[in-house]
Amino acid sequence: MRVALVTARTVHHADPSAAADRLDTLRALLAGRGHDVTVFCGQWWEGEHDAFDHDGVTYRAVGLTPADRWAPLRLVPALRAFDPDVVHVAASRPGFVFAARAATPLGAPVVTEYYDPPPAGALHRWAANASDAVVVPSEFVATAAQEVGFPSESLRQFPNAVEMERVRAVEADPDAGDVVYSGTLDEEANLESLLLALAEFRSYDWSATVVGDGPERAGYERQARDMGIADRIDFVGEQDLESRLALFKGAHVYAQTAYRSSFPTDLLRALACGCVGVVEYHANSAAHELVAGCSRGFLATSDEELVDCLRDATDVDHEDVDERFATYDETAFLERYLELYRELGAV
């Protein structure tokens, strides 16, 4: 199958997003299965050549930068020259959707992906209606899309993938804390809720690991000192995937308190690693979806309940791997897309 992936920004640009990470996972899995993949994007490589082969696929520049205003117009002839069986568009720019439809009026289906809740406005609504299907990662994003006028019949909900083979193989980090948190330490992290809850257990023997960095890290470290629990908490900064999985396997509880998350991929990984999931509910987060009805998950709707959930989580036995989350494996992730492409007429 010839697959065109269209995105303004890739993981190779500065400050890659979770949406770019997800599209890159799809790129790698498609190429690994033997499909012919070309990524149409803003240029990220040096030199004046408009195409660049990397890691088994071709990247073709339709703009000099991710924000190039003329990129949608350049996309039309580029897609026609590639002659794809399916066009998959990351919809941060609705113009790419219209260009994809113009390039394939009688041919390839157009699948549009919204990783985050779409903005209200006619352009995004028209882009959704111009697509053969719209993919979102969670019920939270699907609901937000319907609220701004996206047709419900076109929505498909495909969760992010978990790397189950690596989960099974990784060894637990013996230095992991009993409780682990991971994420960008910014104003949306809401790590303060977890610190306040942990401070309620000062008289008990526990430790915690905070994975990640960001503009609010120093402030959170100061809060831990002010609460008198800094000696229990290890701020380890950014960690690669292998190190994070090892920390998750070594921990007993993974705590998710961030205000915003279109899909909490590290929570999914931690659950697969056998962690008990403790989630603080927030209206702009999909995290509660992973623990709802889960015997190894707890959902808090207030700071007081978060304390109770942490206490209750200690009564749940530790596990090394939770095979129930194999349904989120990379193979299943890819098959969902391939089945959709075939359903829409791609060959």
C-alpha positions, 0 to 999 in steps of 0.5 A, a space after each residue: 500500500 502506498 501511504 502518504 502521511 501529511 504533517 506540518 511538523 515531525 519528530 525531527 523538528 524542534 519541540 516535537 509534540 505527542 501528535 508528532 510522536 504518534 504519527 512517527 509510530 505509525 510511519 515506522 510500523 507501516 514501513 516495517 510492514 513493507 508499505 511504501 510510505 512518504 511523509 509530506 512535511 515542512 523541511 527539517 533537513 539541511 540543503 536545498 534538495 526537496 526530498 530526504 530518505 531517512 529510516 526507511 521512508 522518504 520525507 518530501 518538503 512541501 514547505 521550508 518551515 512547518 508554518 509555510 503558508 504556501 505548503 497546502 498549494 505545493 502539496 497538491 502536485 506532490 500528492 498527485 506525483 506520488 499517487 497514494 492509495 491513502 492520504 493520512 493528514 495530521 490536521 493541525 492545518 486544515 488546508 492540508 486536508 483540502 489540498 489532499 482532497 483536491 489531489 485525490 478527487 476520484 481516488 485515494 481516501 483521506 483520513 484526518 487525525 486530530 490528536 488534541 481537541 479541535 478548535 471551534 471554527 468553520 475551517 476545522 469543521 469543513 476539514 472534518 466533513 471533507 475527510 472520509 474518516 477522522 481519527 482521535 485517540 480518546 473519548 475525551 477528544 471525540 466528545 470535544 470534536 462532536 461539540 464543535 460540529 464534527 460528524 459523529 459517524 466519521 469519528 474513529 477512536 484509536 488509542 496510542 500504542 504500548 510497546 509490549 515486547 519492550 515492557 516484557 523484556 525490560 528489567 525493573 529499576 531497583 532504585 525506582 520509587 514506590 510512586 512514580 510520576 512522569 510528564 512535562 513539568 509545566 503549569 499543566 503538570 499539577 504535580 502539587 496535588 501529588 506532593 500534597 497527597 504524599 505529604 499526608 504519609 510523612 510518618 510512613 516509609 515511602 519514596 517517589 520518583 518524578 520523571 521529566 523536566 520543564 519550566 516549573 521543575 524548580 518550583 515543584 522541587 521547592 514545594 517538596 522542600 517546603 513540605 518536608 518531603 524532599 528527601 523522599 522524592 527523586 527528580 530524575 529529569 528527562 529519561 529515554 523510553 527504556 529507562 522510563 519502562 524500568 522505573 515503571 516496572 520498579 514502582 508500585 503506583 503510577 500517579 497521573 494528576 496533570 490537568 490536560 492529556 489527550 491520551 496519557 501514554 506513559 500511564 498506559 505504559 505504567 499499567 502494562 508494566 504492572 503499576 497500580 494506576 492512581 488518576 486525579 480526574 480533570 475535565 480536560 484529560 482522558 486519563 480517567 478512561 484507562 482506569 475506569 472499571 480497571 481492577 488495578 486503577 483508582 480514580 480521584 475527583 478531589 485532593 482528599 480522594 487522591 490521598 485515599 486512593 494512594 492508601 488503597 493502592 498499597 493493598 493491591 499486589 505488585 505485578 511485573 507485566 499486565 497482559 490485559 494491556 496487550 490489546 494496546 500493542 503496536 501490532 493492534 495499533 497498526 491493524 486498526 489503521 490498516 483495517 480503516 484504510 481497507 474499509 475506505 477503499 485503499 488497496 
